[in-house]
Amino acid sequence: MTMKENYVFPARFERTGQDRLKIIFPDFPEILTEAESFEQALGAAQEALAVTIMGYDAEKRKIPEPSFYQKDVVYVHIWMPFYKNMAREVYVRKSVTIPEWLNILAGKNSVNYSAALVKGIKAELGIEE
């Protein structure tokens, strides 16, 4: 199933005893988040929903159809390209030292140092592609 660009799901915003808002999605019982104000709660709800949908997509799980409750809900809209862009991997620069002979050999063979380092670290950690 292809991930859609737009999703709208109902959410319940409930006051807690600590003067906070608890956000619950009836269609995603695993989502539970809190915030202090309605504006913060809406942003937290959108982010939690987007991350959950991206997780479903990565795990090839079926994203549920939204249930339409008529009472005491806020309909939360997310535009997935925005959240997918935010979730993109961020790379950091590292300085490494390698033997001169290896540097010469790698240069002659047009080795991409960054790709080789990532591949080597993943192998060292037992991470499979």
Residue frames as a rotation matrix with the C-alpha (Angstrom) as fourth column:
MET 1
0.581 0.814 0.000 0.00
0.814 -0.581 0.000 0.00
0.000 0.000 -1.000 0.00
THR 2
-0.312 -0.677 0.666 1.31
0.659 -0.659 -0.361 3.43
0.684 0.327 0.652 -0.91
MET 3
-0.401 0.107 -0.910 1.47
0.786 -0.469 -0.402 6.10
-0.470 -0.877 0.104 1.74
LYS 4
0.486 0.644 0.591 -0.89
0.826 -0.560 -0.069 8.97
0.286 0.521 -0.804 0.98
GLU 5
-0.473 -0.639 0.607 0.16
0.416 -0.769 -0.485 12.62
0.777 0.023 0.630 1.17
ASN 6
-0.492 0.399 0.773 -2.67
-0.688 -0.723 -0.064 13.69
0.534 -0.564 0.631 3.49
TYR 7
-0.499 0.400 -0.768 -4.24
0.592 0.805 0.035 12.03
0.633 -0.437 -0.639 6.51
VAL 8
-0.361 0.461 0.811 -6.99
-0.709 -0.701 0.083 13.17
0.606 -0.545 0.579 8.84
PHE 9
-0.371 0.210 -0.904 -7.70
0.488 0.873 0.002 11.23
0.790 -0.441 -0.427 12.03
PRO 10
0.592 0.629 0.504 -9.86
-0.162 -0.519 0.839 12.01
0.790 -0.578 -0.205 15.05
ALA 11
-0.543 -0.732 -0.410 -8.13
0.390 0.212 -0.896 12.65
0.743 -0.647 0.171 18.37
ARG 12
0.682 0.694 -0.231 -9.44
0.507 -0.221 0.833 13.23
0.527 -0.686 -0.502 21.88
PHE 13
-0.444 -0.736 0.511 -7.90
0.031 -0.582 -0.812 16.04
0.896 -0.345 0.281 23.91
GLU 14
0.588 0.639 -0.495 -8.51
0.475 0.223 0.851 15.44
0.655 -0.736 -0.172 27.62
ARG 15
0.288 -0.444 0.849 -7.46
-0.680 -0.719 -0.145 17.59
0.674 -0.536 -0.509 30.59
THR 16
-0.024 -0.363 -0.932 -5.29
0.508 0.798 -0.324 15.80
0.861 -0.481 0.165 33.13
GLY 17
0.728 0.299 -0.617 -5.01
0.679 -0.186 0.710 16.53
0.098 -0.936 -0.338 36.84
GLN 18
-0.111 -0.878 -0.465 -1.75
0.780 -0.367 0.507 18.42
-0.616 -0.306 0.725 36.23
ASP 19
0.471 0.404 -0.784 -3.43
-0.089 -0.863 -0.497 21.02
-0.878 0.304 -0.371 34.00
ARG 20
-0.707 -0.653 -0.272 -2.10
-0.415 0.071 0.907 19.40
-0.573 0.754 -0.321 30.87
LEU 21
0.398 0.797 -0.455 -3.80
-0.874 0.177 -0.453 18.01
-0.280 0.578 0.767 27.77
LYS 22
-0.443 -0.420 0.792 -3.57
-0.146 0.905 0.399 14.31
-0.884 0.061 -0.463 27.04
ILE 23
-0.034 0.370 -0.928 -4.00
-0.984 -0.177 -0.035 13.37
-0.177 0.912 0.370 23.37
ILE 24
-0.404 0.024 0.915 -5.45
-0.078 0.995 -0.061 9.99
-0.911 -0.096 -0.400 22.39
PHE 25
-0.490 0.241 -0.838 -6.10
-0.870 -0.074 0.487 8.66
0.055 0.968 0.246 18.89
PRO 26
0.311 0.693 0.651 -8.92
-0.679 0.641 -0.358 6.08
-0.665 -0.331 0.670 18.87
ASP 27
0.941 0.083 -0.329 -7.54
-0.318 0.556 -0.768 4.54
0.119 0.827 0.549 15.65
PHE 28
0.118 -0.959 -0.259 -3.97
-0.030 0.257 -0.966 4.32
0.993 0.121 0.001 17.00
PRO 29
0.932 0.346 -0.108 -4.09
0.084 0.083 0.993 3.11
0.353 -0.934 0.048 20.62
GLU 30
0.291 -0.904 -0.313 -0.28
0.951 0.308 -0.006 3.15
0.101 -0.296 0.950 20.77
ILE 31
-0.388 -0.399 0.831 -0.22
0.374 -0.892 -0.254 6.96
0.843 0.212 0.495 20.48
LEU 32
0.672 0.508 -0.539 -0.36
0.725 -0.301 0.620 8.80
0.152 -0.807 -0.570 23.78
THR 33
-0.460 -0.819 0.343 1.13
0.703 -0.572 -0.422 12.25
0.542 0.047 0.839 24.13
GLU 34
0.416 0.548 -0.726 0.66
0.875 -0.457 0.157 15.32
-0.246 -0.701 -0.670 26.33
ALA 35
-0.434 -0.523 0.734 1.14
0.617 -0.766 -0.181 19.06
0.657 0.374 0.655 26.14
GLU 36
-0.743 0.077 -0.665 0.47
0.555 -0.484 -0.677 22.19
-0.374 -0.872 0.316 28.17
SER 37
-0.408 0.600 -0.689 -1.61
-0.471 -0.784 -0.404 24.24
-0.782 0.160 0.602 25.73
PHE 38
0.599 0.704 0.383 -4.00
0.035 0.454 -0.890 23.46
-0.800 0.546 0.247 22.89
GLU 39
0.735 -0.370 -0.568 -1.51
-0.677 -0.353 -0.646 24.78
0.039 0.859 -0.510 20.31
GLN 40
-0.364 -0.912 0.189 1.28
-0.924 0.379 0.051 22.57
-0.118 -0.156 -0.981 21.70
ALA 41
-0.186 0.381 0.906 -1.10
-0.225 0.881 -0.416 19.62
-0.956 -0.281 -0.079 21.91
LEU 42
0.845 0.517 -0.136 -2.14
-0.219 0.103 -0.970 19.99
-0.488 0.850 0.200 18.29
GLY 43
0.347 -0.810 -0.473 1.52
-0.898 -0.141 -0.417 20.10
0.271 0.569 -0.776 17.17
ALA 44
-0.543 -0.533 0.649 2.38
-0.734 0.677 -0.058 17.09
-0.408 -0.508 -0.758 19.36
ALA 45
0.249 0.737 0.628 -0.63
-0.153 0.671 -0.726 15.21
-0.956 0.084 0.280 17.97
GLN 46
0.861 0.042 -0.506 0.40
-0.502 -0.088 -0.861 15.92
-0.081 0.995 -0.055 14.38
GLU 47
-0.079 -0.983 -0.166 3.99
-0.967 0.116 -0.227 14.84
0.242 0.143 -0.960 15.01
ALA 48
-0.476 -0.065 0.877 2.97
-0.535 0.813 -0.230 11.66
-0.698 -0.579 -0.422 16.87
LEU 49
0.586 0.764 0.270 0.49
-0.169 0.441 -0.882 10.75
-0.793 0.471 0.387 14.14
ALA 50
0.691 -0.380 -0.614 3.05
-0.703 -0.159 -0.693 11.33
0.166 0.911 -0.378 11.36
VAL 51
-0.398 -0.894 0.207 5.75
-0.917 0.384 -0.106 9.28
0.015 -0.232 -0.973 13.12
THR 52
-0.210 0.408 0.888 3.28
-0.333 0.825 -0.457 6.46
-0.919 -0.392 -0.038 13.74
ILE 53
0.832 0.545 -0.100 2.12
-0.249 0.207 -0.946 6.41
-0.495 0.813 0.308 10.12
MET 54
0.317 -0.801 -0.508 5.75
-0.887 -0.061 -0.458 6.40
0.336 0.595 -0.730 8.91
GLY 55
-0.545 -0.484 0.684 6.38
-0.740 0.662 -0.121 3.47
-0.395 -0.572 -0.719 11.27
TYR 56
0.320 0.741 0.590 3.40
-0.179 0.659 -0.731 1.57
-0.930 0.128 0.343 9.89
ASP 57
0.856 -0.012 -0.516 4.66
-0.515 -0.089 -0.853 2.22
-0.035 0.996 -0.082 6.37
ALA 58
-0.109 -0.989 -0.097 8.20
-0.970 0.128 -0.208 1.06
0.218 0.072 -0.973 7.22
GLU 59
-0.641 -0.081 0.763 6.82
-0.461 0.835 -0.299 -2.11
-0.613 -0.544 -0.573 8.80
LYS 60
-0.862 0.357 -0.360 4.46
-0.262 0.294 0.919 -2.66
0.434 0.886 -0.160 5.83
ARG 61
-0.706 0.680 -0.200 1.48
0.561 0.364 -0.744 -2.55
-0.433 -0.637 -0.638 8.22
LYS 62
-0.235 0.730 0.642 -1.93
0.773 -0.260 0.579 -1.47
0.589 0.632 -0.503 6.97
ILE 63
-0.997 -0.013 0.072 -2.74
-0.025 -0.864 -0.502 2.08
0.069 -0.503 0.862 8.02
PRO 64
-0.488 0.872 -0.029 -6.25
0.753 0.404 -0.519 2.01
-0.441 -0.275 -0.854 9.47
GLU 65
-0.290 0.546 0.786 -9.11
0.541 -0.584 0.605 3.93
0.790 0.600 -0.126 7.95
PRO 66
-0.951 -0.058 0.302 -10.09
-0.190 -0.661 -0.726 6.86
0.242 -0.748 0.618 10.15
SER 67
-0.347 0.877 -0.332 -13.12
0.924 0.381 0.040 6.29
0.161 -0.293 -0.943 12.29
PHE 68
-0.606 0.185 0.774 -15.43
0.052 -0.961 0.271 9.25
0.794 0.204 0.573 12.38
TYR 69
-0.393 0.422 -0.817 -16.53
0.918 0.125 -0.377 10.01
-0.057 -0.898 -0.437 15.90
GLN 70
0.077 0.546 0.834 -19.02
0.583 -0.704 0.407 12.82
0.809 0.454 -0.373 16.15
LYS 71
0.901 0.395 0.178 -18.51
0.068 -0.535 0.842 13.95
0.428 -0.747 -0.509 19.74
ASP 72
0.857 -0.507 0.091 -15.61
-0.287 -0.322 0.902 15.49
-0.428 -0.799 -0.422 21.63
VAL 73
0.320 -0.804 0.501 -12.87
0.803 0.511 0.308 15.01
-0.503 0.304 0.809 19.03
VAL 74
0.344 -0.363 -0.866 -10.45
-0.532 -0.835 0.138 17.19
-0.773 0.413 -0.481 17.14
TYR 75
0.910 -0.070 0.408 -9.68
0.358 0.628 -0.690 16.13
-0.208 0.775 0.597 13.59
VAL 76
0.267 -0.923 -0.279 -5.90
-0.206 -0.337 0.919 16.17
-0.941 -0.188 -0.280 13.16
HIS 77
0.999 0.022 0.026 -4.59
0.024 0.112 -0.993 16.74
-0.025 0.993 0.111 9.63
ILE 78
0.168 -0.985 -0.046 -1.05
-0.084 -0.060 0.995 15.92
-0.982 -0.163 -0.093 8.55
TRP 79
0.883 -0.089 -0.461 0.69
-0.468 -0.079 -0.880 16.44
0.042 0.993 -0.112 5.22
MET 80
0.851 -0.474 0.227 3.23
0.326 0.815 0.480 13.60
-0.412 -0.334 0.848 5.03
PRO 81
0.496 -0.746 0.445 5.83
0.588 -0.089 -0.804 15.20
0.639 0.660 0.394 2.69
PHE 82
0.455 -0.300 0.838 6.53
-0.549 -0.836 -0.001 17.78
0.701 -0.460 -0.545 5.43
TYR 83
0.700 -0.129 0.703 7.10
-0.634 0.342 0.694 15.14
-0.330 -0.931 0.157 8.12
LYS 84
0.850 -0.436 0.297 9.03
0.508 0.828 -0.239 12.78
-0.142 0.354 0.925 5.84
ASN 85
0.453 -0.692 0.562 11.38
0.163 -0.556 -0.815 15.65
0.876 0.461 -0.139 5.02
MET 86
0.463 -0.235 0.854 11.87
-0.814 -0.493 0.306 16.34
0.349 -0.838 -0.420 8.74
ALA 87
0.799 -0.071 0.597 12.65
-0.314 0.798 0.515 12.67
-0.513 -0.599 0.615 9.40
ARG 88
0.826 -0.522 -0.214 15.36
-0.092 0.250 -0.964 12.53
0.557 0.816 0.158 6.75
GLU 89
0.583 -0.688 -0.432 18.69
0.812 0.464 0.354 11.25
-0.043 -0.557 0.829 7.95
VAL 90
0.915 -0.395 0.084 21.12
-0.396 -0.918 0.003 13.93
0.075 -0.036 -0.997 9.09
TYR 91
0.610 -0.771 -0.186 24.77
0.628 0.612 -0.480 13.30
0.484 0.176 0.857 8.41
VAL 92
0.902 -0.410 -0.138 27.70
-0.176 -0.638 0.749 14.49
-0.395 -0.651 -0.648 10.53
ARG 93
0.598 -0.774 -0.211 31.26
-0.383 -0.045 -0.923 15.09
0.704 0.632 -0.323 9.45
LYS 94
0.896 -0.400 0.193 33.96
0.010 0.453 0.892 12.89
-0.444 -0.797 0.410 11.05
SER 95
0.391 -0.860 -0.328 37.70
-0.884 -0.252 -0.393 13.08
0.256 0.443 -0.859 10.65
VAL 96
0.943 -0.081 0.321 39.44
-0.032 0.943 0.331 9.70
-0.330 -0.323 0.887 10.34
THR 97
0.081 -0.971 -0.223 43.02
-0.939 -0.149 0.309 8.53
-0.333 0.185 -0.925 10.00
ILE 98
0.952 0.177 0.249 43.90
-0.080 0.931 -0.357 5.64
-0.295 0.320 0.900 7.70
PRO 99
0.108 -0.959 0.260 47.22
0.383 0.282 0.880 4.11
-0.917 0.004 0.398 6.60
GLU 100
-0.130 -0.247 -0.960 48.83
-0.637 -0.721 0.272 5.85
-0.760 0.647 -0.064 3.62
TRP 101
-0.961 -0.276 0.031 48.97
-0.163 0.651 0.742 2.68
-0.225 0.708 -0.670 1.51
LEU 102
-0.404 0.891 0.207 45.20
0.790 0.454 -0.413 2.22
-0.462 -0.003 -0.887 2.00
ASN 103
0.238 0.437 -0.867 44.56
-0.001 -0.893 -0.450 5.83
-0.971 0.108 -0.212 1.01
ILE 104
-0.539 -0.526 -0.658 46.58
-0.665 -0.213 0.716 5.37
-0.516 0.824 -0.235 -2.20
LEU 105
-0.956 0.193 0.219 44.83
0.268 0.876 0.401 2.13
-0.115 0.442 -0.890 -3.08
ALA 106
-0.094 0.978 -0.189 41.39
0.708 -0.068 -0.703 3.61
-0.700 -0.200 -0.686 -2.32
GLY 107
0.046 0.051 -0.998 42.17
-0.365 -0.929 -0.064 6.65
-0.930 0.367 -0.024 -4.47
LYS 108
-0.836 -0.434 -0.337 43.23
-0.476 0.265 0.838 4.50
-0.274 0.861 -0.428 -7.42
ASN 109
-0.826 0.561 0.047 39.94
0.550 0.786 0.284 2.59
0.123 0.261 -0.958 -7.13
SER 110
-0.634 0.563 0.530 37.72
-0.261 -0.801 0.538 5.69
0.728 0.203 0.655 -6.69
VAL 111
-0.438 0.455 -0.776 36.45
0.814 0.566 -0.128 4.54
0.381 -0.688 -0.618 -3.28
ASN 112
0.149 0.573 0.806 33.74
-0.151 -0.793 0.591 6.73
0.977 -0.209 -0.031 -1.76
TYR 113
-0.794 -0.602 -0.085 35.15
0.003 0.135 -0.991 7.18
0.608 -0.787 -0.106 1.75
SER 114
-0.543 0.647 0.536 31.85
-0.839 -0.383 -0.387 8.17
-0.045 -0.660 0.750 3.35
ALA 115
0.472 0.759 -0.449 29.96
-0.788 0.591 0.172 5.21
0.396 0.272 0.877 1.90
ALA 116
0.005 -0.561 -0.828 32.77
0.017 0.828 -0.561 2.81
1.000 -0.011 0.014 2.83
LEU 117
-0.889 -0.342 0.304 32.90
-0.254 -0.183 -0.950 4.13
0.380 -0.922 0.075 6.40
VAL 118
-0.130 0.929 0.347 29.12
-0.990 -0.102 -0.098 3.86
-0.056 -0.356 0.933 6.83
LYS 119
0.525 0.308 -0.793 29.16
-0.506 0.862 -0.001 0.33
0.684 0.402 0.609 5.43
GLY 120
-0.351 -0.785 -0.511 32.05
0.069 0.522 -0.850 -0.67
0.934 -0.333 -0.128 7.70
ILE 121
-0.826 0.094 0.555 30.48
-0.552 -0.332 -0.765 0.78
0.113 -0.938 0.327 10.85
LYS 122
0.244 0.970 -0.004 27.17
-0.965 0.243 0.098 -0.91
0.096 -0.021 0.995 10.07
ALA 123
0.358 -0.182 -0.916 28.98
-0.176 0.950 -0.258 -4.24
0.917 0.254 0.308 9.58
GLU 124
-0.719 -0.695 0.001 30.85
-0.073 0.074 -0.995 -3.73
0.691 -0.715 -0.104 12.84
LEU 125
-0.676 0.537 0.504 27.55
-0.714 -0.310 -0.628 -3.12
-0.181 -0.784 0.593 14.64
GLY 126
-0.858 0.337 0.389 25.75
0.344 0.937 -0.053 -6.01
-0.382 0.088 -0.920 12.93
ILE 127
-0.034 0.846 -0.532 23.29
-0.273 -0.520 -0.809 -3.69
-0.962 0.117 0.248 11.15
GLU 128
-0.544 -0.073 0.836 21.96
0.674 0.555 0.487 -5.17
-0.499 0.829 -0.253 7.93
GLU 129
-0.930 0.187 -0.315 20.67
-0.326 -0.816 0.477 -3.02
-0.168 0.547 0.820 5.08
